[in-house]
Amino acid sequence: QVQLVESGGGSVQAGGSLRLSCVASGYTYRTMGWFRQAPGKEREGVAHIYTRNGFTSYAPSVKGRFTISQDNATSTVYLQMNSLEPEDTATYYCAADRSVVWSVFRAQLYEHWGQGTQVTVSS
């Protein structure tokens, strides 16, 4: 059974930090990533990681502020979000695929998704 369980969302003031967690089970996922979607906006890729080699990628809007990491012992992927801005407010989704996703920001290429966790940043 494939399962992605997210946690860590909440409300913070601008400049604050949050750490999102995604616990994966059921399969070994070669590609994992975080997407977000705000009301009235398109779903966008935020950060991604190839779990076997640790290579990461980030959207330009979050580069330098967000960090994606993994803990293989617990099959968990994290998204450390620092210097949060109101523009970061969105529902954040964990995505995973057992294949090597070449275009990591294309949501259609990911097979499995978490339930989403809300992040709200106030000014």
C-alpha positions in Angstrom: 0.0 0.0 0.0 1.4 3.3 -1.1 1.1 6.1 1.5 2.4 9.6 2.0 1.7 11.3 5.3 2.4 15.0 5.7 2.7 17.1 8.8 4.2 20.4 10.0 2.0 23.0 8.4 0.7 26.0 10.4 0.5 29.7 10.6 3.6 32.0 11.1 4.5 35.6 10.7 6.6 36.8 7.9 10.3 35.9 8.5 9.4 32.9 10.5 10.2 29.2 9.8 8.3 25.9 9.4 9.5 22.4 8.8 7.3 20.1 6.8 7.6 16.3 6.9 6.5 13.6 4.5 6.7 10.0 5.6 6.6 7.6 2.7 5.7 3.9 2.8 4.9 1.1 0.5 7.7 1.4 -2.1 11.1 2.9 -2.6 10.7 6.2 -4.3 13.4 7.5 -6.5 12.0 11.0 -6.9 10.2 13.0 -4.2 9.2 16.6 -4.2 7.1 19.3 -2.7 4.4 21.3 -4.7 2.2 24.1 -3.5 -1.0 25.6 -4.7 -2.7 28.9 -3.6 -6.3 29.8 -4.4 -6.6 31.2 -7.9 -3.0 30.1 -8.8 -1.6 27.2 -10.6 0.1 24.3 -8.8 3.8 24.9 -8.8 6.9 22.8 -8.0 8.8 24.0 -4.9 11.6 21.6 -4.2 12.6 18.1 -5.3 15.1 15.4 -4.5 16.4 12.3 -6.2 16.6 10.0 -3.2 19.4 7.7 -4.5 22.0 10.4 -5.2 20.7 13.3 -3.1 20.5 15.8 -6.0 18.1 18.6 -5.2 16.4 21.4 -7.2 14.4 24.4 -6.2 12.0 26.9 -7.7 13.7 30.3 -8.1 11.3 31.9 -5.7 12.4 29.7 -2.8 16.0 29.1 -3.5 18.2 30.1 -0.6 15.2 30.0 1.8 13.9 26.5 1.6 15.9 23.2 2.0 14.7 19.7 1.1 16.4 16.8 2.8 15.8 13.1 3.5 16.2 10.6 6.3 16.4 7.2 4.7 16.2 5.4 8.1 12.6 6.7 8.6 11.7 7.1 4.9 11.0 10.8 5.5 11.5 13.8 3.3 11.6 17.3 4.9 11.1 20.8 3.7 12.8 23.3 5.9 11.2 26.7 5.2 13.0 29.8 6.5 12.4 33.5 5.9 8.8 32.8 5.0 6.9 35.4 3.0 3.2 36.0 2.6 3.6 34.8 -1.0 4.5 31.4 0.4 1.0 30.9 1.7 -0.5 27.8 0.0 -1.4 24.2 0.5 1.8 22.2 0.3 1.7 18.7 -1.2 4.3 15.9 -1.0 4.7 14.0 -4.2 6.5 10.8 -5.0 7.3 8.5 -7.9 9.2 5.2 -8.1 10.8 6.3 -11.4 13.5 8.9 -12.1 11.4 12.0 -13.0 13.4 14.0 -15.5 11.2 17.1 -15.4 10.9 17.4 -11.7 8.5 20.5 -11.8 5.9 18.7 -13.9 3.2 17.5 -11.4 1.7 15.2 -14.0 4.8 12.9 -13.8 4.3 12.0 -10.1 2.1 9.0 -9.3 1.6 9.4 -5.6 0.5 12.4 -3.5 0.0 13.3 0.1 -3.1 14.9 1.5 -1.7 18.4 1.6 -0.8 20.6 4.6 -1.7 24.3 4.9 0.9 26.9 5.3 -0.2 30.5 6.1 2.3 33.4 6.4 1.0 36.7 7.7 2.6 40.0 7.3 
